[in-house]
Amino acid sequence: MVLPTTQITYRLTSKSGIEAIKRFEEPLNTDLDAYEVLINIKAVALNYRDLIITTGEYPLPVGDNVIPISDASGVVVKVGAAVSDLQVGDRVITNCNPNHLYGPVKDFTNGLGNSQDGVLTQYRTFPHYGVTKLPKDSHLSHEEAASLVCAGVTAWNAIFGLKDHFTPGQSVLMLGTGGVSMISLILAKAAGAVTIITSSSDEKLQYIKEKYGVDYGINYRTHPDWEKEVMKVTNGEGVDLVIENGGNGTIAKSLASIKIGGQVSLIGFLSYVEEKPDVVGAVLMKSAILRGIAVGSKELSEQLVHFVHTKKLGMPVAKVFGFSEEQVYEAYASLKSQSEIGKVAIRID
Ligand SMILES: NC(=O)c1ccc[n+]([C@@H]2O[C@H](COP(=O)([O-])OP(=O)(O)OC[C@H]3O[C@@H](n4cnc5c(N)ncnc54)[C@H](OP(=O)(O)O)[C@@H]3O)[C@@H](O)[C@H]2O)c1
């Protein structure tokens, strides 16, 4: 295969917002160490973190002139001399932290798109163990596959990460209709859960009912006490699991929504209130499990890929943008607007 000598790469040139992402043409180094692989990136998916990385609000370190975005789907175009688990032509997805192979994450200094260069580029070298292989006959588009990386693995970890805790027939509550929530909905439904989702929009709830078959939708704007609605639809019992994306602004209501012995998977920080929520009292009174989720390991990524492949699940890609500077900005603006249901992606040509 003849590889180009240059490639188009985007870099975050300052922490002043989306416009600080600039397009460059750079030399492409195709020399590989023995255990490296070169990936031709075909699509990337955006996450909420990618927005706050551009503004300096992300809580983890962000390198100078870093290539943004962590989630990519691509094709192996070259392998190092000692690589035996991947071949040219294999489809792969990235892992948010390529060194996180199993168990809870211990090192937060390896994240793609913040600590080290990410994937908004045409080619990227990885250690062979730092990517997850897709099945040869994968039904997923590159945009769908890229959606599995952060939002997908996070959702998988949040539902199935605590071994033997989630069983079919249990109820799962998702907050909002962003990427993590929508993939959680798809996975939970496929695993036989009763599903409830909240949204600020009745139109979105209606769409999700029709397209994804969610069992119950609750508008958290018109029902600010949405935890009471959750109790109503669960016959006063509460849910088994909450996919907690709101953080400090929603945690008290999430804990009020679970049944005795239920679990809250603590993931995001989309909402904020000044008043400190009484988490300790609520966890004690509910004998609750409050579990922090930090994306997930390669082991979880492989489990997710297997499940999605076996069940032939589609991923909720709402909008796909192109690779021009204008289109990249539009993709970020679309994510920021929170107008879509699920994922925003960029196709790389
Ligand atoms: N811990 C981890 O490893 C991890 C991994 C991935 C993501 N995260 C975090 O998880 C959160 C969600 O990420 P994402 O990528 O799925 O975000 P996203 O796609 O940008 O989600 C945006 C959606 O969230 C909903 N939302 C916003 N404010 C809300 C609120 N106060 N209450 C309920 N829903 C609200 C809105 O849905 P409606 O329009 O329907 O109202 C909005 O469209 C973010 O904070 C992100 O940083 C953490």
The ligand as a MOL file (V3000), in Angstrom:
LIG
                    3D

  0  0  0     0  0            999 V3000
M  V30 BEGIN CTAB
M  V30 COUNTS 48 52 0 0 0
M  V30 BEGIN ATOM
M  V30 1 N -17.2110 9.5460 33.5340 0
M  V30 2 C -16.9430 9.2420 32.2720 0
M  V30 3 O -16.1250 8.3960 31.9760 0
M  V30 4 C -17.6860 9.9470 31.1870 0
M  V30 5 C -17.7140 9.4240 29.8830 0
M  V30 6 C -18.5030 10.0510 28.9090 0
M  V30 7 C -19.2050 11.1960 29.2530 0
M  V30 8 N -19.0960 11.7060 30.5170 0 CHG=1
M  V30 9 C -19.8790 12.8680 30.9180 0
M  V30 10 O -21.2410 12.4890 30.8490 0
M  V30 11 C -22.0530 13.6080 30.4860 0
M  V30 12 C -22.8370 13.2620 29.2350 0
M  V30 13 O -21.9220 13.1300 28.1630 0
M  V30 14 P -22.4520 13.0290 26.6630 0
M  V30 15 O -21.2420 13.0020 25.7890 0
M  V30 16 O -23.4760 11.9750 26.5570 0 CHG=-1
M  V30 17 O -23.1360 14.4560 26.5360 0
M  V30 18 P -23.9940 15.0500 25.3570 0
M  V30 19 O -24.1210 14.0730 24.2560 0
M  V30 20 O -23.4210 16.3870 25.0550 0
M  V30 21 O -25.4090 15.2170 26.0860 0
M  V30 22 C -26.1480 16.3630 25.9240 0
M  V30 23 C -27.5680 16.1060 26.4200 0
M  V30 24 O -27.5880 15.9820 27.8450 0
M  V30 25 C -28.8570 16.3750 28.3050 0
M  V30 26 N -28.7490 17.2790 29.4560 0
M  V30 27 C -28.1420 18.4710 29.5140 0
M  V30 28 N -28.3360 19.0150 30.7200 0
M  V30 29 C -29.0890 18.1380 31.4270 0
M  V30 30 C -29.6460 18.1240 32.7220 0
M  V30 31 N -29.4740 19.1440 33.5580 0
M  V30 32 N -30.3650 17.0460 33.1130 0
M  V30 33 C -30.5420 16.0020 32.2790 0
M  V30 34 N -30.0570 15.9640 31.0190 0
M  V30 35 C -29.3400 17.0250 30.6160 0
M  V30 36 C -29.5710 17.0680 27.1560 0
M  V30 37 O -30.6160 16.1950 26.7220 0
M  V30 38 P -32.0530 16.7780 26.3170 0
M  V30 39 O -31.7990 17.7090 25.1790 0
M  V30 40 O -32.8430 15.5890 25.9470 0
M  V30 41 O -32.5870 17.4910 27.5140 0
M  V30 42 C -28.4920 17.2390 26.1080 0
M  V30 43 O -28.9670 17.1610 24.8000 0
M  V30 44 C -21.0700 14.7670 30.3220 0
M  V30 45 O -20.9680 15.4760 31.5320 0
M  V30 46 C -19.7540 14.0880 30.0340 0
M  V30 47 O -18.6320 14.8550 30.3560 0
M  V30 48 C -18.3560 11.1030 31.4710 0
M  V30 END ATOM
M  V30 BEGIN BOND
M  V30 1 1 1 2
M  V30 2 2 2 3
M  V30 3 1 2 4
M  V30 4 1 4 5
M  V30 5 2 4 48
M  V30 6 2 5 6
M  V30 7 1 6 7
M  V30 8 2 7 8
M  V30 9 1 8 9
M  V30 10 1 8 48
M  V30 11 1 9 10
M  V30 12 1 9 46
M  V30 13 1 10 11
M  V30 14 1 11 12
M  V30 15 1 11 44
M  V30 16 1 12 13
M  V30 17 1 13 14
M  V30 18 2 14 15
M  V30 19 1 14 16
M  V30 20 1 14 17
M  V30 21 1 17 18
M  V30 22 2 18 19
M  V30 23 1 18 20
M  V30 24 1 18 21
M  V30 25 1 21 22
M  V30 26 1 22 23
M  V30 27 1 23 24
M  V30 28 1 23 42
M  V30 29 1 24 25
M  V30 30 1 25 26
M  V30 31 1 25 36
M  V30 32 1 26 27
M  V30 33 1 26 35
M  V30 34 2 27 28
M  V30 35 1 28 29
M  V30 36 1 29 30
M  V30 37 2 29 35
M  V30 38 1 30 31
M  V30 39 2 30 32
M  V30 40 1 32 33
M  V30 41 2 33 34
M  V30 42 1 34 35
M  V30 43 1 36 37
M  V30 44 1 36 42
M  V30 45 1 37 38
M  V30 46 2 38 39
M  V30 47 1 38 40
M  V30 48 1 38 41
M  V30 49 1 42 43
M  V30 50 1 44 45
M  V30 51 1 44 46
M  V30 52 1 46 47
M  V30 END BOND
M  V30 END CTAB
M  END
